Amino acid sequence: MPKNRWSDPDHALGYLGRADKIPHRGEGEAMLVSLLPARTDRVLDLGCGDGRLLALVKAARPEARGVALDSSPTMLGAARSRFAGDESVEVLDHDLDQALGDLGTFDAVVSSFAIHHLDDARKRSLAGEVKGLLRRGGAFLNLEHVASPSESLHHQFLAALSIDPQDDDPSNRLAPVELQLSWLRDLGYNDVDCLWKWREMALLAAVA
Ligand SMILES: C[S@@+](CC[C@H](N)C(=O)[O-])C[C@H]1O[C@@H](n2cnc3c(N)ncnc32)[C@H](O)[C@@H]1O
């Protein structure tokens, strides 16, 4: 099983240092924000990192209360400093390999570039747990790192991000878009689609 490197502070800080330079991510984030339900009083961010996505969500829905989950001490520290003094956001230490448990009901569950660190069985069961936490009509919006259909396309993606194939993140467990959409449909979500994509970055959207 590939090693999850996110508990290593150097790995987490290395990502945060280049997060703004990932090409096209702003387009995917903007699309995700545009799909938030008009009424978003409560939102959950899975694998929140330093809270970047939740901050974008809150800029669009300032009234929303947020719960942000991550398991990396470095990321939890960064998210807690970002939201310091903001009582509308709760940052919780949670390993997504473990069941989400009873976190209450949400209007939207969002995630960016995090769930691909779980194995496929857990990705699928997590999507089922998310459905159980969403109100009817609530949205699951997952901006995700997905598998390329070929080795050549994968290498082109790495090249576009200036990543040497030898430095490919061993924590990644990439799954194809179509497979992930089929899980969401099988779980009973509505309006399941990939609503934005650039190479291995895809917005998987579904309504509970
Ligand atoms: C590529 S970063 C993305 C962070 C943030 N969502 C963003 O878009 O900038 C991946 C995040 O997933 C988190 N992560 C990886 N495996 C995890 C797990 N098993 N449980 C909780 N968080 C995890 C990492 O700690 C890291 O914050």
The ligand as an SDF file (V2000), in Angstrom:
LIG
                    3D

 27 29  0  0  0  0  0  0  0  0999 V2000
   -3.1140   18.2120   -1.8020 C   0  0  0  0  0  0  0  0  0  0  0  0
   -3.5750   18.6460   -0.1630 S   0  0  0  0  0  0  0  0  0  0  0  0
   -5.0530   19.6030   -0.4620 C   0  0  0  0  0  0  0  0  0  0  0  0
   -5.3860   20.4940    0.6980 C   0  0  0  0  0  0  0  0  0  0  0  0
   -6.5370   21.4760    0.4350 C   0  0  0  0  0  0  0  0  0  0  0  0
   -7.8110   20.8030    0.3180 N   0  0  0  0  0  0  0  0  0  0  0  0
   -6.2620   22.3130   -0.8010 C   0  0  0  0  0  0  0  0  0  0  0  0
   -6.9980   22.2210   -1.7830 O   0  0  0  0  0  0  0  0  0  0  0  0
   -5.2840   23.0610   -0.7850 O   0  0  0  0  0  0  0  0  0  0  0  0
   -4.2220   17.0920    0.4410 C   0  0  0  0  0  0  0  0  0  0  0  0
   -4.7820   17.1930    1.8400 C   0  0  0  0  0  0  0  0  0  0  0  0
   -5.4010   15.9430    2.1880 O   0  0  0  0  0  0  0  0  0  0  0  0
   -5.0540   15.6470    3.5220 C   0  0  0  0  0  0  0  0  0  0  0  0
   -5.1350   14.1970    3.7280 N   0  0  0  0  0  0  0  0  0  0  0  0
   -4.4760   13.2240    3.0630 C   0  0  0  0  0  0  0  0  0  0  0  0
   -4.8140   12.0170    3.5470 N   0  0  0  0  0  0  0  0  0  0  0  0
   -5.7230   12.2490    4.5360 C   0  0  0  0  0  0  0  0  0  0  0  0
   -6.4460   11.4040    5.4340 C   0  0  0  0  0  0  0  0  0  0  0  0
   -6.3280   10.0620    5.3980 N   0  0  0  0  0  0  0  0  0  0  0  0
   -7.2720   11.9800    6.3340 N   0  0  0  0  0  0  0  0  0  0  0  0
   -7.4090   13.3380    6.3920 C   0  0  0  0  0  0  0  0  0  0  0  0
   -6.7600   14.1860    5.5710 N   0  0  0  0  0  0  0  0  0  0  0  0
   -5.9220   13.6420    4.6600 C   0  0  0  0  0  0  0  0  0  0  0  0
   -3.6480   16.1680    3.6630 C   0  0  0  0  0  0  0  0  0  0  0  0
   -3.2460   16.3250    4.9990 O   0  0  0  0  0  0  0  0  0  0  0  0
   -3.7210   17.4800    2.8950 C   0  0  0  0  0  0  0  0  0  0  0  0
   -4.1380   18.5240    3.6970 O   0  0  0  0  0  0  0  0  0  0  0  0
  1  2  1  0
  2  3  1  0
  2 10  1  0
  3  4  1  0
  4  5  1  0
  5  6  1  0
  5  7  1  0
  7  8  2  0
  7  9  1  0
 10 11  1  0
 11 12  1  0
 11 26  1  0
 12 13  1  0
 13 14  1  0
 13 24  1  0
 14 15  1  0
 14 23  1  0
 15 16  2  0
 16 17  1  0
 17 18  1  0
 17 23  2  0
 18 19  1  0
 18 20  2  0
 20 21  1  0
 21 22  2  0
 22 23  1  0
 24 25  1  0
 24 26  1  0
 26 27  1  0
M  CHG  2   2   1   9  -1
M  END
$$$$
